[in-house]
Amino acid sequence: MVYAKPFYRSQRSTSNRIVYDPHVKTEETIRSRLTTKQQIQLGEAEAMMKQEHAQGITGLNRWNELDSLMYMEKFECLARDFFTAAIADGWVIKHEKLRRGAAMLANQAVELLSAPYSDEEAAA
């Protein structure tokens, strides 16, 4: 039995793993034996869990967050249009990669945005 560390600080649940190979003890060695595709999927799943946890704490009720979601949807649509045009020009892009790539680019683009400020905040 191996006790696994939590994915994020405030995680209340614990998980145990049964390791049949006595030489495999740490999470790093387990991760190193995964294929590249499995490592990427695991990283994306961890990032999604952290994002969902952060959204659970802050909520989506603030106007700035709603605006950023709107901009993210717009950017994702633009990215899909770009990839679709590339496919029309003869480039080969799998549908799943197109969808994931557009979503990843949209997330990165929204992170570049800073919250707008009002005139009252500028005067302070």
N, C-alpha and C positions, 0 to 999 in steps of 0.2 A: 504494500500500500504506500502510495506517495501522496502527500498533501500538496495540492496545487495552490499557488498564490492567487489572490483575487485579481480581476482585470482592472479594477479601479478602487480608489481608497475607501469609499463608503459602501462597497459591496458587502452585504451582510451574510450572504450565503457562502458556503465553503464547498469545495469539490475535492474528491479523492480519485486517484487513478490507481489501477492495478497494473503494475509493470511486471511482465513475465521475464524480461531480461534483467538480471541483477546489476549489470553494468550501466543500465540506463536509470539514472537517479534524478537528474534535474530537468526542468522544463526546457532549458536551452538545448540539451542533447536530444530531447524528443523533437523539438522544432527543427533541429538540424537534419533529422532523418526524413522530414517531409519533403515532398517534391516542391518545385518552385511554384507550381499552380496552387498546391495546397497551402503553402506559406502566404501567398498573395490573398487567397480566399480567407484565411484565418486573420490576416491583418485587416482586411476590409470588414470582417465581422466584428473584430475588436473595436475598430474605429466607429462603426455604426452603433455598437453598444454604448460607447462613451458619449457619442452624440445624443443618443436617446436619453441617456442618464442626465446629461447637461440640460436637455430640453425639459425633462421632468422637473428639474430644480427651478429653472428660470421661467418655464412656461412660454407659450407663444402668444401671449395677450398684448405684448407691447407693440405699438405702432411701428417702431423701427424694425422689429423682427418680421412683422407682416410685410412691410415694404421690401425688406431684403429677400423674403421668399418670392415676392412678385418679380423682383429683378432676376433672381435665380431662375425662375421659370422662363422669363424672356430670353436670358442668355442660353439656357439649355435648348430652347427652340432654335435660336440662331446657330448654335453649334450643330444641331441635327441637320439644319438646312445646309450648312457648310459641308458636312460629311456626305449628305445625299448628293450634293452637286459634284463632289469628288468621285462618288460612285458612278454618276452619270458620265464623268470624264474618263472612266475606265479603271479607276483605282478599286482595289478589292478590300472591302471592310465588312467583317461579319456583323450581323445585326446586333448581337449581344455586346460586342466591343463598341459599336456605334452608340448604343444606349448608355453603357457604362462610361465611355469617354466623354460624352456630352454632359452627363451628371457630374463627373469629376471636375471637368473644366468649369462648370457653373458654380460648384462649391468653391473652387479656388478664386473665381472672379468675385464672388460675393464677399469673400474674406478681405479683398482689397478695399472694399467700401468702408468708409467710416460713417458714424452716425451723423446725420445732419443736425445743425444747431440753429436755434432761433436767434433773433436779434437781441433778446434779453440775455441769453447766455454769452453772446459776443461782447455785450456791454459790461458784463461782470468781471 
